[in-house]
Amino acid sequence: MLGAGMMGAGIAYAHAARGLPTALKDTDLANAEKGKGYSEKLVEGAKAKGRMDDAKGAALLGNIRPTDKDDYDGVDIIVEAVFEDMKVKKEVFSKLDEVVKQGAILASNTSYLDVDEIATATQRPGYVVGLHFFSPANI
């Protein structure tokens, strides 16, 4: 998961809740950890309402790994939720194209930007998709 703001953190939570190990990457480790903190608050709220027990909450949070590193070995899908600006998204996808294995899916969470245009920043436009999560993404 690229981008640990409200949307990225919510998407990371949704993936982790389904048992998927999720790296939550941001520009620095402090921001990535802040994004995980959003998930911690959601878990605490679910536990307080009796919707989640301690074990399930710990397992969910254990699936989220905050990082500021470009460690994409073995990653099959990357979901991007960075600032909603075409230039920024193209820069992100261009860099991903250089470091992510061939065959990996590059997904954008854009709500209105042209995914086909984002894909032009890569050498693999057929592997670029749009995934739209409603806000809050964890629901």
C-alpha positions in Angstrom: 0.0 0.0 0.0 1.5 3.3 -1.1 0.3 6.3 0.9 -0.6 6.1 4.6 -3.1 8.9 4.7 -6.7 8.3 5.7 -7.5 6.5 2.4 -4.3 4.5 2.2 -4.5 3.5 5.9 -8.2 2.5 5.5 -7.3 0.3 2.4 -4.4 -1.3 4.4 -6.9 -2.1 7.2 -9.3 -3.6 4.8 -6.6 -5.9 3.3 -5.2 -6.8 6.7 -8.7 -7.6 8.0 -8.9 -10.3 5.3 -5.6 -11.8 6.4 -3.4 -10.2 3.7 0.0 -9.2 4.8 0.2 -5.5 3.9 3.2 -3.2 3.8 2.1 0.4 4.4 4.6 2.7 2.8 4.8 6.5 3.0 7.4 9.1 2.5 8.9 8.4 5.9 8.5 5.9 8.6 6.8 8.3 11.0 3.9 8.8 8.5 3.7 5.1 7.8 3.4 4.4 11.5 0.8 7.2 11.8 -1.2 5.3 9.1 -1.0 2.1 11.2 -2.2 4.1 14.2 -5.4 4.7 12.3 -5.9 0.9 12.1 -5.1 0.6 15.8 -7.9 3.1 16.6 -10.3 1.2 14.4 -9.4 -2.1 16.2 -9.9 -0.5 19.6 -13.3 0.8 18.5 -14.4 -2.6 17.2 -13.2 -4.2 20.4 -15.1 -1.7 22.5 -18.3 -2.4 20.6 -17.8 -6.2 21.0 -17.2 -6.7 17.3 -13.7 -7.9 17.6 -11.7 -9.8 20.3 -8.1 -9.3 21.3 -6.8 -12.1 19.2 -8.5 -11.0 16.0 -7.4 -7.4 16.6 -3.8 -8.5 17.2 -3.8 -10.6 14.1 -5.2 -7.8 12.0 -2.6 -5.3 13.2 0.1 -7.9 12.8 -0.7 -8.0 9.1 0.2 -4.3 8.7 3.9 -3.4 8.5 4.7 0.3 8.3 7.7 1.1 6.1 9.5 3.8 4.2 11.6 1.3 2.1 11.1 0.3 -1.5 11.0 -3.4 -0.7 8.8 -4.9 -3.4 10.3 -8.4 -3.8 7.6 -10.9 -4.4 4.8 -8.3 -4.3 2.0 -9.2 -6.7 -0.1 -6.1 -6.4 0.6 -2.5 -5.3 -2.3 -0.2 -4.5 -1.5 3.5 -4.6 -3.4 6.1 -2.7 -1.2 9.2 -3.0 -2.1 12.8 -3.6 -4.8 13.1 -6.3 -2.6 14.8 -8.9 -1.7 13.4 -12.3 1.9 14.5 -12.2 2.4 12.9 -8.7 0.7 9.7 -9.8 2.7 9.4 -13.0 5.9 9.9 -11.0 4.9 7.1 -8.6 3.9 4.7 -11.4 7.1 5.4 -13.4 9.2 4.5 -10.3 7.1 1.4 -9.6 7.6 0.3 -13.1 11.4 0.2 -12.5 11.4 -1.7 -9.2 8.4 -4.0 -9.2 8.6 -7.5 -10.8 7.0 -8.1 -14.2 3.5 -9.4 -13.9 2.7 -7.4 -10.8 -0.5 -5.3 -10.9 -0.1 -1.6 -10.3 -3.4 -0.3 -9.0 -4.4 3.3 -8.5 -7.1 4.4 -6.0 -7.9 7.5 -8.1 -11.4 8.7 -7.9 -11.4 10.8 -11.1 -8.1 10.9 -12.9 -7.7 8.9 -16.1 -6.2 5.5 -15.3 -5.1 5.1 -19.0 -3.1 8.3 -18.7 -1.5 7.1 -15.5 -0.6 3.8 -17.3 1.4 5.8 -19.9 4.1 6.3 -17.2 4.9 2.6 -17.3 6.1 0.0 -19.8 3.3 -2.3 -18.7 0.0 -0.4 -19.3 -1.9 -3.7 -19.4 -1.0 -4.2 -15.7 -2.3 -0.9 -14.5 -5.8 -0.8 -13.1 -8.0 1.5 -11.1 -9.5 0.3 -7.8 -11.9 2.7 -6.2 -12.6 2.4 -2.5 -15.3 4.5 -0.9 -14.4 6.5 2.1 -13.9 5.3 4.8 -12.1 2.5 2.9 -12.2 0.1 5.9 -15.9 -0.3 5.5 
